[in-house]
Structure formats: structure tokens, C-alpha cells
């Protein structure tokens, strides 16, 4: 049997170090039986983002609407609609929505 999370039933959670945004868990981490990784949906308001931090696991960002700026030691990278990027484990990054439009993004990360 497939494990479906209806978007209207998704619950918001507090994403540590993030501001001006809402995060919802879609798969994994207690929402469904997915064990290997989790999938989240984030909405960043204009000026919203995440403080500089590193995670022990890698992450994939997939922008569904708008554009977001990802900053690492290598500099700034703008990720636009349908673009994706991979942030390797232990890589310091910050993100910011530097536009006047909301950004919608999927986040995929191993547990």
C-alpha cells in the first residue's frame, strides 16, 4: 500500500535557524513510514531564509516557485523555478529569499 500525505493535512514544524518561512513535513520523520530520508515543503516570504549552518547529512533543494539565493564558502548561487541543488554533508550554507515574491521549495534529506 502507498503512504499518501495530502497537502491539506500536512503539519507545520519549527525549522531551527529559519526565519520568515513555514516548513511542513510531507514524508518521513513520523509523518509516514519512510525511513531512509524525509521530504519537506518550505514557503519563504520575501526576506525569509535560514541562518548560516551546516548539517551532518546532505540536502537537496528543489525550487517549485520563485528563486532563492544559497550562499556557501564558494559564494552565492541563485536557484530558480524547477532548479535544484545538492548541499553536501557538513557544508555551511545560508539561504535567503532576496525577491519580493514568495518561494516554494521541496527539501529532501536522509535521516
TIMI-2910 file (N, C-alpha, C, CB; in pm, 1 decimal, decimal comma, always signed):
<rs>
+----------+----------+----------+----------+----------+----------+----------+----------+----------+----------+----------+----------+------+
!      n_x !      n_y !      n_z !     ca_x !     ca_y !     ca_z !      c_x !      c_y !      c_z !     cb_x !     cb_y !     cb_z ! resn !
+----------+----------+----------+----------+----------+----------+----------+----------+----------+----------+----------+----------+------+
!    +83,4 !   -118,4 !     +0,0 !     +0,0 !     +0,0 !     +0,0 !    +88,0 !   +125,0 !     +0,0 !    -94,9 !     -0,3 !   +121,5 !  Unk !
!    +49,7 !   +226,7 !    -75,5 !   +126,4 !   +350,5 !    -77,2 !    +89,7 !   +436,2 !    +43,4 !   +101,9 !   +428,0 !   -208,0 !  Unk !
!   +181,0 !   +520,8 !    +84,6 !   +163,3 !   +606,2 !   +201,2 !   +148,9 !   +750,0 !   +152,5 !   +283,1 !   +591,7 !   +301,4 !  Unk !
!    +27,1 !   +801,5 !   +152,9 !     -3,9 !   +932,4 !    +96,2 !    -15,1 !  +1036,6 !   +206,5 !   -134,0 !   +926,8 !    +14,5 !  Unk !
!    +47,7 !  +1151,5 !   +185,7 !    +25,7 !  +1268,4 !   +269,8 !    -46,2 !  +1371,5 !   +184,1 !   +160,9 !  +1325,4 !   +328,2 !  Unk !
!   -167,7 !  +1402,5 !   +219,5 !   -242,1 !  +1507,3 !   +148,7 !   -188,1 !  +1642,6 !   +193,7 !   -396,8 !  +1496,4 !   +175,8 !  Unk !
!   -161,8 !  +1728,9 !    +96,8 !   -104,1 !  +1859,0 !   +129,5 !   -190,6 !  +1934,0 !   +231,2 !    -87,3 !  +1943,0 !     +2,3 !  Unk !
!   -321,2 !  +1925,5 !   +217,8 !   -410,7 !  +1994,8 !   +310,7 !   -400,7 !  +1940,1 !   +452,3 !   -553,8 !  +1984,4 !   +262,4 !  Unk !
!   -345,8 !  +1819,5 !   +469,0 !   -329,8 !  +1758,9 !   +600,9 !   -188,5 !  +1772,2 !   +657,0 !   -367,0 !  +1613,9 !   +594,4 !  Unk !
!    -95,8 !  +1824,5 !   +577,6 !    +43,3 !  +1837,6 !   +622,9 !    +50,9 !  +1935,0 !   +740,7 !   +134,8 !  +1885,8 !   +506,5 !  Unk !
!   +135,9 !  +1902,7 !   +835,6 !   +152,0 !  +1984,5 !   +956,3 !   +281,7 !  +2065,5 !   +950,3 !   +150,8 !  +1895,3 !  +1082,3 !  Unk !
!   +271,6 !  +2189,1 !   +995,3 !   +390,2 !  +2275,0 !  +1001,9 !   +479,7 !  +2228,9 !  +1116,7 !   +350,0 !  +2424,5 !  +1020,1 !  Unk !
!   +609,8 !  +2251,7 !  +1100,4 !   +704,0 !  +2224,0 !  +1208,2 !   +803,0 !  +2338,9 !  +1217,0 !   +777,6 !  +2088,8 !  +1185,6 !  Unk !
!   +868,4 !  +2352,0 !  +1331,3 !   +965,9 !  +2458,4 !  +1353,5 !  +1100,3 !  +2416,6 !  +1296,4 !   +978,6 !  +2491,6 !  +1504,0 !  Unk !
!  +1147,4 !  +2487,9 !  +1196,2 !  +1277,9 !  +2459,8 !  +1136,0 !  +1381,1 !  +2550,3 !  +1204,1 !  +1275,5 !  +2482,9 !   +979,3 !  Unk !
!  +1462,7 !  +2492,2 !  +1288,2 !  +1561,7 !  +2565,8 !  +1365,8 !  +1650,6 !  +2651,9 !  +1275,9 !  +1647,4 !  +2469,0 !  +1447,1 !  Unk !
!  +1670,9 !  +2777,3 !  +1314,5 !  +1759,0 !  +2867,8 !  +1241,2 !  +1696,9 !  +2928,9 !  +1116,5 !  +1882,3 !  +2795,6 !  +1202,9 !  Unk !
!  +1569,4 !  +2903,1 !  +1092,2 !  +1499,4 !  +2959,1 !   +976,1 !  +1411,6 !  +3075,3 !  +1021,3 !  +1413,7 !  +2850,2 !   +904,4 !  Unk !
!  +1384,7 !  +3168,5 !   +931,1 !  +1304,0 !  +3285,4 !   +963,9 !  +1221,7 !  +3326,4 !   +841,3 !  +1394,0 !  +3402,9 !  +1012,1 !  Unk !
!  +1106,1 !  +3387,5 !   +866,6 !  +1021,5 !  +3434,0 !   +757,5 !   +977,8 !  +3321,5 !   +665,1 !  +1093,8 !  +3539,0 !   +678,1 !  Unk !
!   +946,7 !  +3207,4 !   +724,3 !   +910,6 !  +3091,7 !   +642,0 !   +823,0 !  +2995,9 !   +720,0 !  +1035,9 !  +3019,4 !   +591,9 !  Unk !
!   +759,2 !  +2907,3 !   +646,0 !   +682,5 !  +2797,9 !   +704,0 !   +734,9 !  +2667,9 !   +645,3 !   +529,4 !  +2814,6 !   +677,2 !  Unk !
!   +755,2 !  +2568,2 !   +730,6 !   +802,9 !  +2437,3 !   +686,5 !   +698,6 !  +2332,4 !   +722,0 !   +940,5 !  +2402,8 !   +751,0 !  Unk !
!   +673,8 !  +2241,2 !   +627,7 !   +581,1 !  +2131,0 !   +651,7 !   +648,7 !  +2000,9 !   +610,9 !   +447,5 !  +2151,2 !   +573,6 !  Unk !
!   +630,1 !  +1898,7 !   +692,6 !   +684,8 !  +1766,9 !   +661,3 !   +582,5 !  +1692,9 !   +574,9 !   +718,4 !  +1685,8 !   +792,4 !  Unk !
!   +627,8 !  +1640,7 !   +459,5 !   +539,5 !  +1567,2 !   +369,4 !   +557,1 !  +1416,5 !   +379,8 !   +563,4 !  +1610,9 !   +227,5 !  Unk !
!   +681,1 !  +1371,8 !   +401,7 !   +711,5 !  +1228,4 !   +409,3 !   +821,3 !  +1205,9 !   +512,0 !   +754,1 !  +1172,4 !   +270,4 !  Unk !
!   +814,6 !  +1093,4 !   +580,3 !   +919,2 !  +1054,9 !   +674,8 !   +908,6 !  +1125,7 !   +808,9 !  +1053,5 !  +1082,4 !   +615,1 !  Unk !
!  +1003,0 !  +1096,9 !   +895,9 !  +1015,1 !  +1155,8 !  +1030,1 !   +883,2 !  +1155,3 !  +1106,9 !  +1066,5 !  +1298,1 !  +1019,5 !  Unk !
!   +818,2 !  +1038,1 !  +1107,8 !   +696,9 !  +1021,7 !  +1184,9 !   +568,2 !  +1056,0 !  +1111,5 !   +705,9 !  +1103,5 !  +1305,1 !  Unk !
!   +578,4 !  +1120,6 !   +997,3 !   +458,8 !  +1154,5 !   +919,4 !   +411,3 !  +1032,5 !   +841,6 !   +487,4 !  +1272,5 !   +822,9 !  Unk !
!   +507,1 !   +959,9 !   +783,1 !   +478,9 !   +835,6 !   +711,4 !   +584,4 !   +732,6 !   +751,9 !   +478,3 !   +858,3 !   +555,6 !  Unk !
!   +574,6 !   +613,8 !   +697,9 !   +668,1 !   +506,8 !   +731,8 !   +802,8 !   +515,9 !   +662,0 !   +606,7 !   +376,5 !   +699,8 !  Unk !
!   +824,9 !   +618,0 !   +582,0 !   +952,3 !   +635,1 !   +512,1 !  +1065,7 !   +643,5 !   +613,9 !   +949,8 !   +762,1 !   +422,3 !  Unk !
!  +1168,7 !   +560,0 !   +596,9 !  +1276,0 !   +554,0 !   +696,0 !  +1410,1 !   +607,3 !   +647,1 !  +1293,5 !   +413,8 !   +740,6 !  Unk !
!  +1436,5 !   +601,5 !   +517,4 !  +1569,0 !   +637,0 !   +465,7 !  +1593,0 !   +787,2 !   +457,6 !  +1587,6 !   +577,0 !   +329,6 !  Unk !
!  +1489,1 !   +862,9 !   +430,1 !  +1501,5 !  +1007,5 !   +414,7 !  +1367,4 !  +1072,6 !   +444,2 !  +1550,5 !  +1044,6 !   +272,3 !  Unk !
!  +1363,4 !  +1205,0 !   +444,3 !  +1238,5 !  +1278,5 !   +464,2 !  +1225,2 !  +1384,6 !   +355,3 !  +1233,6 !  +1343,6 !   +606,0 !  Unk !
!  +1101,0 !  +1429,3 !   +335,5 !  +1070,9 !  +1531,4 !   +235,2 !   +989,0 !  +1640,6 !   +303,7 !   +993,5 !  +1470,4 !   +111,5 !  Unk !
!  +1033,3 !  +1764,9 !   +285,4 !   +961,7 !  +1878,9 !   +341,1 !   +924,4 !  +1977,7 !   +233,0 !  +1045,1 !  +1947,4 !   +447,7 !  Unk !
!   +828,8 !  +2062,8 !   +264,6 !   +783,7 !  +2169,1 !   +175,8 !   +799,2 !  +2299,6 !   +251,2 !   +635,3 !  +2147,2 !   +128,4 !  Unk !
!   +875,9 !  +2392,6 !   +196,1 !   +902,0 !  +2519,9 !   +262,6 !   +850,4 !  +2635,2 !   +178,7 !  +1051,6 !  +2537,2 !   +290,0 !  Unk !
!   +791,0 !  +2732,1 !   +245,7 !   +749,3 !  +2857,1 !   +182,1 !   +825,4 !  +2969,8 !   +249,9 !   +593,5 !  +2878,9 !   +192,1 !  Unk !
!   +904,1 !  +3042,8 !   +170,7 !   +983,3 !  +3155,1 !   +221,2 !   +920,2 !  +3285,7 !   +175,9 !  +1130,4 !  +3145,9 !   +172,9 !  Unk !
!   +885,8 !  +3370,9 !   +270,2 !   +836,0 !  +3503,7 !   +237,2 !   +951,4 !  +3591,1 !   +189,5 !   +765,3 !  +3567,9 !   +358,9 !  Unk !
!   +922,4 !  +3705,1 !   +126,7 !  +1030,8 !  +3796,8 !    +91,2 !  +1115,9 !  +3829,6 !   +214,7 !   +973,4 !  +3926,6 !    +28,9 !  Unk !
!  +1245,6 !  +3817,0 !   +202,0 !  +1337,0 !  +3840,7 !   +313,7 !  +1355,7 !  +3721,2 !   +404,2 !  +1288,4 !  +3954,7 !   +394,4 !  Unk !
!  +1278,9 !  +3615,1 !   +384,8 !  +1290,6 !  +3495,4 !   +467,7 !  +1411,9 !  +3412,8 !   +427,8 !  +1163,8 !  +3410,6 !   +457,4 !  Unk !
!  +1452,5 !  +3323,0 !   +516,5 !  +1567,4 !  +3239,7 !   +484,1 !  +1609,5 !  +3150,7 !   +598,4 !  +1682,2 !  +3325,0 !   +443,2 !  Unk !
!  +1736,3 !  +3115,6 !   +596,8 !  +1795,0 !  +3031,1 !   +700,2 !  +1934,1 !  +3084,3 !   +733,4 !  +1801,5 !  +2881,9 !   +654,3 !  Unk !
!  +1964,1 !  +3088,2 !   +862,6 !  +2095,3 !  +3133,7 !   +908,4 !  +2204,8 !  +3039,5 !   +860,5 !  +2098,1 !  +3144,5 !  +1061,3 !  Unk !
!  +2327,5 !  +3089,3 !   +860,3 !  +2443,3 !  +3008,9 !   +823,2 !  +2455,1 !  +2891,2 !   +919,0 !  +2573,1 !  +3094,1 !   +824,3 !  Unk !
!  +2457,6 !  +2770,6 !   +862,3 !  +2467,3 !  +2648,9 !   +943,9 !  +2508,8 !  +2533,4 !   +854,0 !  +2331,7 !  +2617,5 !  +1016,0 !  Unk !
!  +2552,7 !  +2426,3 !   +916,6 !  +2588,0 !  +2303,2 !   +845,4 !  +2510,9 !  +2188,3 !   +909,0 !  +2743,1 !  +2276,5 !   +849,4 !  Unk !
!  +2475,6 !  +2090,2 !   +827,6 !  +2405,3 !  +1971,7 !   +876,7 !  +2492,6 !  +1848,5 !   +852,4 !  +2266,0 !  +1956,0 !   +807,1 !  Unk !
!  +2481,2 !  +1747,0 !   +937,9 !  +2562,9 !  +1626,4 !   +919,9 !  +2519,4 !  +1541,4 !   +800,3 !  +2557,5 !  +1542,3 !  +1045,4 !  Unk !
!  +2401,4 !  +1570,4 !   +745,6 !  +2352,3 !  +1498,6 !   +627,5 !  +2340,1 !  +1596,3 !   +511,3 !  +2215,1 !  +1429,8 !   +656,3 !  Unk !
!  +2346,8 !  +1545,2 !   +389,9 !  +2327,0 !  +1628,6 !   +272,4 !  +2180,2 !  +1662,5 !   +255,7 !  +2380,1 !  +1559,1 !   +147,2 !  Unk !
!  +2154,4 !  +1764,0 !   +171,9 !  +2017,8 !  +1803,8 !   +143,7 !  +2005,9 !  +1836,8 !     -4,2 !  +1975,6 !  +1924,3 !   +231,1 !  Unk !
!  +1886,5 !  +1812,6 !    -58,2 !  +1853,9 !  +1855,5 !   -193,4 !  +1743,7 !  +1958,4 !   -181,5 !  +1810,7 !  +1735,2 !   -284,6 !  Unk !
!  +1761,9 !  +2072,6 !   -247,5 !  +1657,9 !  +2174,8 !   -256,6 !  +1605,1 !  +2173,2 !   -399,2 !  +1712,4 !  +2317,4 !   -217,2 !  Unk !
!  +1472,2 !  +2174,3 !   -414,3 !  +1407,4 !  +2183,9 !   -544,5 !  +1311,1 !  +2301,4 !   -537,6 !  +1333,2 !  +2050,1 !   -583,2 !  Unk !
!  +1338,1 !  +2406,5 !   -613,9 !  +1251,2 !  +2523,9 !   -613,2 !  +1133,1 !  +2498,6 !   -705,8 !  +1329,1 !  +2651,7 !   -656,3 !  Unk !
!  +1013,3 !  +2516,3 !   -651,2 !   +890,7 !  +2496,5 !   -728,6 !   +832,5 !  +2628,2 !   -778,3 !   +787,5 !  +2423,4 !   -645,0 !  Unk !
!   +862,2 !  +2735,2 !   -705,2 !   +811,9 !  +2867,5 !   -742,7 !   +906,3 !  +2972,3 !   -687,6 !   +666,8 !  +2890,5 !   -690,3 !  Unk !
!   +940,5 !  +3071,4 !   -769,6 !  +1027,1 !  +3180,7 !   -726,1 !  +1174,0 !  +3148,0 !   -741,6 !   +998,4 !  +3215,4 !   -583,0 !  Unk !
!  +1256,9 !  +3220,2 !   -665,0 !  +1400,7 !  +3193,4 !   -665,7 !  +1458,0 !  +3224,4 !   -529,3 !  +1472,6 !  +3275,8 !   -774,7 !  Unk !
!  +1558,1 !  +3147,3 !   -491,9 !  +1620,9 !  +3161,2 !   -361,0 !  +1771,8 !  +3164,8 !   -379,4 !  +1579,3 !  +3045,3 !   -265,9 !  Unk !
!  +1839,5 !  +3241,1 !   -294,7 !  +1985,2 !  +3251,6 !   -300,8 !  +2047,1 !  +3163,4 !   -193,7 !  +2031,0 !  +3398,4 !   -283,5 !  Unk !
!  +2132,6 !  +3072,1 !   -237,8 !  +2204,4 !  +2982,0 !   -147,7 !  +2348,4 !  +3031,4 !   -141,0 !  +2196,8 !  +2831,3 !   -196,4 !  Unk !
!  +2397,1 !  +3056,7 !    -21,2 !  +2533,4 !  +3107,3 !     -3,6 !  +2616,7 !  +3003,2 !    +70,5 !  +2533,3 !  +3242,5 !    +73,4 !  Unk !
!  +2730,8 !  +2967,5 !    +11,5 !  +2828,8 !  +2877,7 !    +73,0 !  +2963,8 !  +2948,1 !    +69,4 !  +2834,8 !  +2738,2 !     -0,9 !  Unk !
!  +3068,4 !  +2879,3 !   +112,9 !  +3203,6 !  +2935,2 !   +107,2 !  +3244,5 !  +2967,2 !    -36,8 !  +3304,1 !  +2837,4 !   +169,9 !  Unk !
!  +3180,1 !  +2901,9 !   -133,4 !  +3210,7 !  +2925,6 !   -274,9 !  +3141,7 !  +3049,3 !   -330,4 !  +3171,2 !  +2805,4 !   -356,8 !  Unk !
!  +3047,4 !  +3107,8 !   -254,3 !  +2976,4 !  +3227,2 !   -299,1 !  +2826,5 !  +3204,9 !   -307,8 !  +3029,1 !  +3271,5 !   -433,3 !  Unk !
!  +2759,8 !  +3297,3 !   -377,2 !  +2614,5 !  +3294,3 !   -391,5 !  +2574,0 !  +3219,2 !   -517,3 !  +2558,0 !  +3436,4 !   -394,4 !  Unk !
!  +2467,1 !  +3140,3 !   -506,0 !  +2407,0 !  +3071,8 !   -620,4 !  +2257,4 !  +3094,7 !   -613,4 !  +2441,3 !  +2918,4 !   -621,4 !  Unk !
!  +2199,8 !  +3147,1 !   -720,6 !  +2055,4 !  +3167,4 !   -727,2 !  +1992,7 !  +3043,6 !   -790,5 !  +2019,6 !  +3296,8 !   -808,3 !  Unk !
!  +1895,8 !  +2987,2 !   -720,9 !  +1824,5 !  +2867,9 !   -766,1 !  +1682,5 !  +2911,6 !   -801,2 !  +1824,9 !  +2753,8 !   -655,9 !  Unk !
!  +1642,0 !  +2894,4 !   -926,9 !  +1511,6 !  +2938,4 !   -974,0 !  +1413,3 !  +2824,0 !   -992,2 !  +1526,7 !  +3012,1 !  -1103,1 !  Unk !
!  +1297,2 !  +2858,9 !  -1042,7 !  +1187,9 !  +2763,8 !  -1061,8 !  +1235,1 !  +2640,1 !  -1136,6 !  +1072,5 !  +2829,5 !  -1137,1 !  Unk !
!  +1209,1 !  +2523,2 !  -1077,2 !  +1243,9 !  +2389,3 !  -1125,6 !  +1393,3 !  +2359,1 !  -1122,3 !  +1194,0 !  +2372,4 !  -1265,4 !  Unk !
!  +1474,9 !  +2451,4 !  -1070,2 !  +1616,6 !  +2422,7 !  -1048,4 !  +1629,3 !  +2345,3 !   -917,0 !  +1702,4 !  +2555,2 !  -1045,3 !  Unk !
!  +1739,9 !  +2273,0 !   -904,2 !  +1766,9 !  +2202,5 !   -779,5 !  +1914,8 !  +2213,6 !   -748,3 !  +1723,1 !  +2054,0 !   -788,1 !  Unk !
!  +1948,9 !  +2191,6 !   -622,9 !  +2089,8 !  +2188,2 !   -584,1 !  +2107,0 !  +2085,9 !   -473,2 !  +2139,5 !  +2328,8 !   -538,4 !  Unk !
!  +2227,2 !  +2034,1 !   -461,6 !  +2264,2 !  +1940,4 !   -356,6 !  +2364,0 !  +2009,2 !   -265,4 !  +2323,2 !  +1808,5 !   -415,6 !  Unk !
!  +2334,8 !  +2009,6 !   -136,5 !  +2425,1 !  +2063,5 !    -34,7 !  +2489,2 !  +1942,1 !    +34,0 !  +2348,2 !  +2157,9 !    +70,0 !  Unk !
!  +2619,1 !  +1919,8 !    +15,2 !  +2683,9 !  +1802,6 !    +76,8 !  +2682,0 !  +1809,6 !   +230,0 !  +2828,9 !  +1790,9 !    +27,6 !  Unk !
!  +2698,3 !  +1695,0 !   +296,4 !  +2704,5 !  +1693,9 !   +442,9 !  +2813,0 !  +1788,6 !   +494,1 !  +2730,5 !  +1551,3 !   +494,3 !  Unk !
!  +2786,1 !  +1849,3 !   +608,8 !  +2880,8 !  +1936,3 !   +680,4 !  +2922,9 !  +2059,8 !   +601,2 !  +3003,6 !  +1857,8 !   +717,0 !  Unk !
!  +2843,5 !  +2100,3 !   +503,7 !  +2870,4 !  +2221,5 !   +425,8 !  +2792,5 !  +2337,3 !   +486,7 !  +2832,2 !  +2202,0 !   +275,4 !  Unk !
!  +2864,5 !  +2442,3 !   +529,4 !  +2795,0 !  +2560,2 !   +581,1 !  +2724,3 !  +2629,6 !   +466,4 !  +2893,5 !  +2657,4 !   +652,1 !  Unk !
!  +2597,6 !  +2665,3 !   +491,5 !  +2519,2 !  +2736,9 !   +392,3 !  +2420,7 !  +2828,7 !   +463,7 !  +2445,1 !  +2638,5 !   +298,1 !  Unk !
!  +2384,3 !  +2934,6 !   +394,2 !  +2270,5 !  +3016,1 !   +436,0 !  +2183,0 !  +3032,4 !   +313,4 !  +2315,5 !  +3156,1 !   +495,4 !  Unk !
!  +2056,5 !  +3061,4 !   +336,3 !  +1967,5 !  +3085,3 !   +223,8 !  +1883,1 !  +3208,5 !   +252,3 !  +1877,8 !  +2962,2 !   +196,7 !  Unk !
!  +1845,1 !  +3280,2 !   +146,7 !  +1760,1 !  +3397,6 !   +162,7 !  +1675,6 !  +3416,7 !    +37,1 !  +1845,1 !  +3524,0 !   +191,4 !  Unk !
!  +1552,4 !  +3456,4 !    +59,7 !  +1466,5 !  +3498,1 !    -49,6 !  +1486,8 !  +3647,9 !    -65,3 !  +1315,0 !  +3461,7 !    -23,2 !  Unk !
!  +1566,0 !  +3686,2 !   -163,8 !  +1600,1 !  +3827,2 !   -186,3 !  +1502,7 !  +3894,7 !   -282,8 !  +1742,5 !  +3838,8 !   -240,3 !  Unk !
!  +1389,5 !  +3829,2 !   -311,3 !  +1292,0 !  +3885,2 !   -404,7 !  +1169,3 !  +3935,0 !   -327,7 !  +1250,8 !  +3779,5 !   -511,0 !  Unk !
!  +1076,3 !  +3993,2 !   -401,0 !   +950,1 !  +4038,5 !   -342,7 !   +837,7 !  +3937,6 !   -362,6 !   +910,2 !  +4171,6 !   -402,7 !  Unk !
!   +872,9 !  +3814,1 !   -398,7 !   +774,6 !  +3709,3 !   -423,1 !   +802,0 !  +3590,8 !   -330,8 !   +777,2 !  +3664,8 !   -571,6 !  Unk !
!   +696,8 !  +3520,5 !   -291,6 !   +713,4 !  +3401,1 !   -208,6 !   +784,9 !  +3291,6 !   -287,9 !   +575,9 !  +3350,1 !   -157,7 !  Unk !
!   +863,1 !  +3211,8 !   -217,8 !   +934,8 !  +3098,4 !   -276,7 !   +878,1 !  +2970,2 !   -217,0 !  +1089,6 !  +3108,9 !   -251,4 !  Unk !
!   +852,5 !  +2871,7 !   -302,7 !   +809,2 !  +2739,8 !   -258,0 !   +917,2 !  +2640,1 !   -296,3 !   +670,8 !  +2700,4 !   -320,1 !  Unk !
!   +958,2 !  +2557,3 !   -199,8 !  +1071,9 !  +2469,5 !   -221,6 !  +1051,7 !  +2335,7 !   -151,8 !  +1200,2 !  +2535,7 !   -172,8 !  Unk !
!  +1090,4 !  +2226,3 !   -221,2 !  +1097,6 !  +2095,4 !   -157,1 !  +1235,7 !  +2077,7 !    -97,5 !  +1065,9 !  +1981,5 !   -257,6 !  Unk !
!  +1242,3 !  +2013,4 !    +17,0 !  +1368,4 !  +1979,1 !    +81,5 !  +1368,1 !  +1827,6 !    +99,9 !  +1387,0 !  +2055,1 !   +219,5 !  Unk !
!  +1474,7 !  +1763,1 !    +54,1 !  +1486,9 !  +1618,4 !    +64,0 !  +1618,3 !  +1589,1 !   +135,2 !  +1481,1 !  +1549,5 !    -77,6 !  Unk !
!  +1611,6 !  +1507,6 !   +241,9 !  +1732,3 !  +1482,5 !   +321,1 !  +1727,6 !  +1343,9 !   +382,9 !  +1748,5 !  +1588,9 !   +430,7 !  Unk !
!  +1842,8 !  +1275,4 !   +388,0 !  +1845,1 !  +1147,7 !   +459,2 !  +1823,9 !  +1170,2 !   +608,5 !  +1978,3 !  +1073,7 !   +434,4 !  Unk !
!  +1777,8 !  +1065,7 !   +675,3 !  +1760,6 !  +1074,0 !   +820,7 !  +1893,9 !  +1066,0 !   +890,8 !  +1668,6 !   +963,1 !   +871,0 !  Unk !
+----------+----------+----------+----------+----------+----------+----------+----------+----------+----------+----------+----------+------+
</rs>
